[in-house]
Amino acid sequence: MRAGIPGRVPLHSGKVREMYDLGDEILMVTTDRLSAFDVVFPTPIPHKGRVLTQLSLHWFRTLRSAAPHHLIAEPDEAWLRQLTPDPAPLLGRCLRVRKCQTVPIECVVRGNLEGSAWKEYQQRQAIQEHPLPPGLRLHDALPEPLFTPSTKAESGHDLNITLDKMRRTVGSDVAALLRQRSLDLFAEARERLAAANITLADTKFEFGWFEGQLVLIDEVLTPDSSRFLVLGDSGEPVSLDKQYVRDWAAASGWNCEPPAPPLPAEVVQQTSQRYLEIARRIMGRDV
């Protein structure tokens, strides 16, 4: 499934986004495609592209620590008509952004024991190079947020790396800047989400270079790049993000290698509802 501009070839087609070269800027279009374990599923998730775009736009505009970033504007219908006679499929799911040189690091910050971090803790009482105290349980808050970088692979799986490996990759000064900006973003967002009774368990940031500045790029604090926990009716944490699909995939017997299996209708519906619900809780409006 591809959502983009008819008659135009994307500069880059990613797992979820289509990037169009507009000269001195990029049009970043977010599709309804979903990837998990770095593999794209054949089944789209309704409304997903709009949710990711509108949440990213919200955070770019409201987080003090998001600046500087690559956002120029959200294009309106009149602007999009310069590119296509039918802008309706693009409305609400695309952003005009600056051309940046991407930093080849996924900047992950973890605040709670979730997902792969929980599995790793069970095996060796640590997350990457960070030892942790005994007795922690699934969903528990960590003693302090941890910065746990990974590679940014063009194909295949991203790989966790040590801070030392990150320094060797991008240099000590840039590594320190990436770490501090990621932790600052996480702290500000976590405080704001807590006020809405949402726990930001972990998230991923990406950065690039623009005119000598390190800028925040790609998506920000979406259910694709983050884990959001809310209390369910039973009093237990419920995940309003992509974890629902990861859990289904893990239970399905799929080996996490291409090709991904089709998603059942119930999984598609539940995932779409989770994405729409977390967007409503964060922004206070429907997408």
VOLUM-148149 format. One line per field, with one value per residue (C-alpha): residue number from 0; x, y, z; residue in one letter. Coordinates in Angstrom, 3 decimals. Example, Ala and Ser with C-alpha at 12.3 -4.5 7.8 and 13.67 -1.06 7.14 Angstrom:
REM VOLUM-148149
seq	(0:1) $
east	(12.300:13.670) $
north	(-4.500:-1.060) $
up	(7.800:7.140) $
type	(A:S) $
END
This chain:
REM VOLUM-148149
seq	(0:1:2:3:4:5:6:7:8:9:10:11:12:13:14:15:16:17:18:19:20:21:22:23:24:25:26:27:28:29:30:31:32:33:34:35:36:37:38:39:40:41:42:43:44:45:46:47:48:49:50:51:52:53:54:55:56:57:58:59:60:61:62:63:64:65:66:67:68:69:70:71:72:73:74:75:76:77:78:79:80:81:82:83:84:85:86:87:88:89:90:91:92:93:94:95:96:97:98:99:100:101:102:103:104:105:106:107:108:109:110:111:112:113:114:115:116:117:118:119:120:121:122:123:124:125:126:127:128:129:130:131:132:133:134:135:136:137:138:139:140:141:142:143:144:145:146:147:148:149:150:151:152:153:154:155:156:157:158:159:160:161:162:163:164:165:166:167:168:169:170:171:172:173:174:175:176:177:178:179:180:181:182:183:184:185:186:187:188:189:190:191:192:193:194:195:196:197:198:199:200:201:202:203:204:205:206:207:208:209:210:211:212:213:214:215:216:217:218:219:220:221:222:223:224:225:226:227:228:229:230:231:232:233:234:235:236:237:238:239:240:241:242:243:244:245:246:247:248:249:250:251:252:253:254:255:256:257:258:259:260:261:262:263:264:265:266:267:268:269:270:271:272:273:274:275:276:277:278:279:280:281:282:283:284:285:286) $
east	(0.000:1.385:-0.062:1.547:1.474:0.268:2.836:5.720:8.419:9.386:12.919:12.778:10.153:10.459:8.571:5.818:6.656:7.061:9.523:9.167:11.914:10.512:13.792:14.812:12.425:10.818:7.162:6.913:3.784:2.792:0.897:-1.288:1.397:2.562:5.908:6.935:10.308:11.468:9.161:6.179:2.842:0.680:-2.404:-2.848:-4.213:-7.030:-6.323:-2.759:-1.060:-3.165:-2.557:1.229:1.269:-1.015:0.733:4.151:2.852:1.444:4.756:6.895:4.736:4.332:7.510:10.104:12.825:11.744:13.437:15.335:13.455:12.864:9.177:8.307:4.506:1.526:0.425:-3.180:-5.448:-4.538:-0.807:-1.230:-3.186:0.087:1.252:-1.885:-5.429:-6.805:-5.196:-7.823:-5.808:-2.843:-4.681:-3.766:-1.085:1.821:4.304:6.694:10.121:13.661:16.224:18.560:21.494:20.259:22.342:22.645:21.538:18.165:17.968:15.897:14.948:13.373:11.482:9.662:10.255:8.445:8.930:12.462:13.798:11.626:12.854:16.461:16.004:14.573:17.614:20.426:19.008:20.203:19.200:22.085:25.050:22.919:22.651:19.366:18.243:16.578:12.858:11.522:8.326:6.803:5.627:7.693:9.383:13.166:15.239:15.972:15.360:17.976:19.389:19.869:20.913:20.693:21.794:19.553:19.536:18.488:17.359:17.042:16.918:18.256:20.866:21.411:24.815:26.828:27.452:31.088:30.114:27.882:30.812:33.000:30.263:29.366:32.091:32.077:30.654:27.769:27.053:26.798:24.486:22.242:21.978:21.175:18.623:16.885:16.713:15.456:12.714:11.706:11.552:9.397:7.022:6.757:5.782:3.120:1.698:1.591:-0.731:-3.108:-2.744:-0.578:2.756:5.432:7.196:9.759:10.253:12.624:13.933:15.793:18.028:19.711:21.972:20.619:22.932:25.281:22.546:21.410:17.662:14.848:13.437:11.015:8.128:7.875:6.162:3.693:2.257:4.669:7.773:6.628:4.912:2.034:0.474:-2.927:-4.875:-7.526:-10.840:-9.113:-6.602:-3.784:-1.757:-3.009:-0.737:-2.159:0.470:2.078:2.784:-0.633:0.553:3.946:2.195:-0.080:2.875:4.883:1.949:1.234:4.386:5.782:9.607:9.843:11.461:9.927:7.329:5.017:1.646:-1.649:-3.220:-6.616:-9.540:-9.836:-6.160:-6.532:-9.621:-8.116:-4.869:-6.687:-8.819:-5.731:-4.011:-7.082:-7.612:-4.074:-4.217:-7.484:-6.105:-2.927:-4.372:-7.832:-9.544:-10.307:-7.954) $
north	(0.000:3.379:6.799:9.683:11.998:10.404:10.725:11.614:9.193:9.522:10.552:7.831:5.236:4.027:1.473:3.973:7.262:8.554:11.451:13.802:16.175:19.690:21.461:23.174:21.109:17.681:16.685:13.876:11.771:9.245:6.207:3.727:1.046:-0.607:-2.228:-4.314:-5.923:-3.807:-5.647:-4.051:-5.845:-6.187:-4.928:-1.165:0.343:2.851:6.440:5.581:8.051:10.947:9.997:9.923:13.186:15.120:13.905:14.784:18.212:18.679:17.853:19.877:22.889:22.493:20.965:23.570:20.924:20.015:23.115:23.212:20.797:20.171:21.182:24.006:23.732:21.483:22.107:23.120:22.114:25.113:24.429:20.737:21.538:22.764:19.139:17.145:17.897:15.668:16.682:14.978:11.755:13.854:16.216:15.714:13.125:15.174:17.791:20.149:19.672:20.914:18.793:17.405:15.023:12.184:11.099:7.264:6.627:5.693:7.612:5.448:6.546:4.071:4.972:1.709:-2.006:-2.843:-4.936:-6.088:-4.255:-6.444:-9.601:-8.500:-7.632:-11.091:-12.687:-10.668:-7.956:-5.183:-3.165:-3.068:-1.751:-0.518:-2.853:-2.637:-3.556:-6.942:-7.396:-5.139:-6.212:-5.669:-2.029:-0.848:2.542:2.414:4.161:6.813:7.092:5.253:6.336:3.161:3.922:1.617:1.620:3.070:0.359:1.057:-2.571:-5.409:-4.990:-2.095:-3.262:-2.038:-0.418:0.765:4.405:3.808:2.451:5.489:7.793:5.994:6.347:10.039:11.463:12.128:15.663:14.699:11.581:13.688:16.129:13.337:11.798:15.059:16.242:12.857:12.843:16.441:15.653:12.545:14.406:17.242:14.931:12.519:15.304:16.619:13.166:12.296:15.267:13.514:10.180:8.704:7.023:7.466:4.132:4.592:6.368:6.845:10.107:10.799:13.757:15.324:18.220:21.429:24.408:23.189:22.607:19.284:19.228:16.875:15.066:12.355:11.568:12.559:10.729:8.724:5.247:3.948:5.313:5.183:3.057:4.807:3.181:4.030:2.297:-0.057:-0.972:-3.748:-1.326:-2.874:-0.859:-0.971:-0.123:2.355:1.913:-0.617:-3.056:-4.604:-5.736:-6.856:-9.042:-10.554:-11.192:-12.865:-15.166:-15.967:-18.018:-15.666:-15.638:-11.819:-12.128:-11.041:-11.544:-10.482:-12.255:-10.447:-8.963:-10.321:-7.887:-7.799:-6.842:-4.094:-2.700:-2.823:-1.209:1.598:2.250:2.392:4.890:7.114:6.915:7.932:10.834:12.013:11.763:13.650:16.396:16.665:16.228:13.601:13.180) $
up	(0.000:-1.016:-0.212:-1.984:-4.984:-8.253:-11.008:-8.661:-7.589:-3.910:-3.076:-0.428:0.429:4.004:6.036:6.831:5.059:1.516:1.147:-1.842:-2.942:-3.409:-4.044:-0.817:1.337:1.673:1.746:4.320:3.764:6.426:5.176:7.050:6.734:9.941:10.662:13.638:14.252:11.273:8.845:7.081:7.381:4.256:6.121:6.611:9.845:9.177:10.348:11.385:9.047:10.302:13.940:13.508:11.556:13.889:17.047:15.659:14.670:18.179:19.850:17.448:18.236:21.982:23.454:24.381:24.106:20.545:19.129:16.874:14.603:10.924:10.716:8.344:8.217:7.674:4.079:3.508:0.625:-1.540:-1.174:-1.970:-5.140:-6.611:-6.479:-7.227:-8.439:-5.654:-2.338:-0.148:0.468:1.679:4.005:7.648:6.885:5.465:6.658:4.924:6.512:6.012:4.222:6.875:7.013:9.210:12.196:11.950:15.542:17.022:20.302:22.652:26.172:28.591:31.751:32.516:32.067:28.838:25.726:24.952:28.021:30.274:28.533:28.876:32.554:33.244:31.619:33.176:35.477:33.168:30.106:27.635:29.659:32.577:35.616:37.516:41.044:41.658:42.148:39.406:37.652:34.234:33.849:36.860:36.610:36.352:39.042:36.397:32.646:30.576:27.225:25.161:21.574:18.583:14.971:12.278:9.644:6.037:5.843:8.321:12.069:14.133:16.645:20.199:20.717:23.705:24.466:23.562:20.137:19.613:20.468:17.936:15.327:15.685:17.958:21.700:21.507:19.228:21.308:24.470:22.703:21.390:24.837:26.615:24.073:24.173:27.969:28.027:25.514:27.436:30.762:29.420:27.567:30.483:32.860:30.497:29.807:33.513:33.998:31.578:33.439:30.681:31.426:28.789:29.207:26.437:23.147:20.218:18.784:15.569:14.772:11.776:10.818:9.295:8.747:11.459:14.054:15.484:14.842:15.846:12.790:11.660:14.031:17.686:20.551:18.486:19.177:16.516:18.256:21.902:24.495:26.275:29.335:30.822:33.560:32.234:33.830:35.782:37.272:35.240:32.696:29.109:26.177:23.632:20.932:18.585:21.424:20.804:17.342:18.663:21.243:18.602:16.287:19.044:19.878:16.214:15.719:13.075:13.137:12.753:9.323:5.985:4.797:7.637:7.820:7.147:10.260:11.332:11.149:14.955:15.335:12.721:14.437:17.938:16.762:14.970:18.059:20.290:17.999:17.821:21.588:22.557:20.077:21.614:25.153:24.277:22.070:23.616:20.252:17.650:14.686) $
type	(M:R:A:G:I:P:G:R:V:P:L:H:S:G:K:V:R:E:M:Y:D:L:G:D:E:I:L:M:V:T:T:D:R:L:S:A:F:D:V:V:F:P:T:P:I:P:H:K:G:R:V:L:T:Q:L:S:L:H:W:F:R:T:L:R:S:A:A:P:H:H:L:I:A:E:P:D:E:A:W:L:R:Q:L:T:P:D:P:A:P:L:L:G:R:C:L:R:V:R:K:C:Q:T:V:P:I:E:C:V:V:R:G:N:L:E:G:S:A:W:K:E:Y:Q:Q:R:Q:A:I:Q:E:H:P:L:P:P:G:L:R:L:H:D:A:L:P:E:P:L:F:T:P:S:T:K:A:E:S:G:H:D:L:N:I:T:L:D:K:M:R:R:T:V:G:S:D:V:A:A:L:L:R:Q:R:S:L:D:L:F:A:E:A:R:E:R:L:A:A:A:N:I:T:L:A:D:T:K:F:E:F:G:W:F:E:G:Q:L:V:L:I:D:E:V:L:T:P:D:S:S:R:F:L:V:L:G:D:S:G:E:P:V:S:L:D:K:Q:Y:V:R:D:W:A:A:A:S:G:W:N:C:E:P:P:A:P:P:L:P:A:E:V:V:Q:Q:T:S:Q:R:Y:L:E:I:A:R:R:I:M:G:R:D:V) $
END
